Amino acid sequence: MALFSSVSLCMLILLSFFSFVSCNDSLSVSFPLTSLPLSTPTKPKLRSLSSYNVKSSLKYSMALVVTLPIGTPPQQQQMVLDTGSQLSWIQCHNKTPPTTSFHPALSSSFYVLPCTHPLCKPRVPDFSLPTTCDRNRLCHYEYFYADGTYAEGNLVREKLTFSPSQTTPPLILGCATASSDATGILGMNLGRFSFPSQAKITKFSYCVPNRQTPTATGSFYLGNNPNSPRFRYVSMLTFPQSQRMPNLDPFAYTLPMHAITINGNRLNIQPSVFRPNAGGSGQTMIDSGSEFTFLVDAAYDVVRAQIMKAVGPRVKKGYVYGGAADMCFDGNAIEIGRLIGDVVFEFDQGVEIVVPKERVLADVGGGVHCVGIGRSERLGAASNIIGNFHQQNLWVEFDLANRRVGFGAAGCSG
């Protein structure tokens, strides 16, 4: 078990290159995907997903995993839900007997991009994945990640088929013929090749279950969420195309955070620490593909000082988890959490993410529990990242049409 899944590690290392490709955790979980009941006309007519609501289950361990129907007829594929990356990709290992990987030959809507396709040329500004021509003159991509994992295969066009009358248009996907992980990626950021952008989905949301209950499942909506009337929304920060800053990810969901409160004490951190500076450093993003939350040094040092003041003598000296988190403890996690108190991330417009003291610490194995916050600059990133550990029992809605993110406390375990 690691502090962050390889999804988040990849994202942190590649932010400065604006790469949208993500890697994933070696999870192997399955659960059914179900669609909301739809009325079927006498002659089925394909409809855009922006017109309908689709609901599916979501499983959570270190990553958020959904199972989606890819191809025609659909094949159920496990994919990590990642709001921090752009390219979606699936496993396409052609093996006999059949496995859980996608089988291109069984789908009538499958199409491999040739080398002559414009997207196979790495000159497209927001499509920076290195590509080459393979021996069959097909568009091949190959990516190696900082943690040693990799994925390679062909860029393809394929669609999702939720029902005979409800399908996406053909989408650009990666079809991995070799990889070191068992699941694919559902890229959900703001890039034009992300799943929402290509499928013309203007709103999606998820509810992360409590990971202390391994059998619990959360929920994932494409389209309207019936719970949204009670959500509180904060407008995203936007950046014009001309405002290219070297340390900024322009396709991330950047939120205007301004403060952190621990145990009722608002910490002495300048709000500017949570906003991108002239070079883009300090950006605060919400990312379903990163497990823990990461803070830049100016914020992390103050958070650590507050926690050490409360429970310093109990800290596990010399222990750094995942190379970034050094607020770790042996002993009774409930008691230590009570001493630390609730942690609150405060945003503009009165929006808050409240992490109750019972969920401040993460079990990292071996009887050790760590505060779910790491130092981002130890990983080569200059950003603040709110990870999925701090999104438990919380609806998170991405309203792309109105450029805002909504939050609503909930019991997500179903």
Buried (B, 14 or more C-beta within 10 A) or exposed (E): BBBBBBBBBBBBBBBBEBBBBBBBBEBEBEBEBEBBEBEEEEEEEEBBBBEBBBBBBBBBBBBBBBBBBBBBEBBBBBBBBBBBBBBBBBBBBEEEEEEBBBBBEEBEBBEBBBBEBEBBEEEEEBBBBEBEEBEEEBBBBBBEBBBEBBBBBBBBBBBBBBBEBBBBEBBBBBBBBEBBBBBBBBBBBBBBBBBBBBBEBBBBBBBBBBBEEEEBBBBBBBBBBEBBEEBBBBBBBEBEEEEEBEBBBBBBBBBBBBBBBBBEEEEEBEEEBBBBBEEBBBBBBBBBBBBBBBBBBBBBEBBBEBBEEBBEEBBBEEBBBBBBBBBBBBEEBEEBBBBBBBBBBBBEEEBBBBBBBEBBBBEBEEEBBBBBBBBBBBBEBBBBBBBBBBBBBBBBBBBBEEBBBBBBBBEBBE
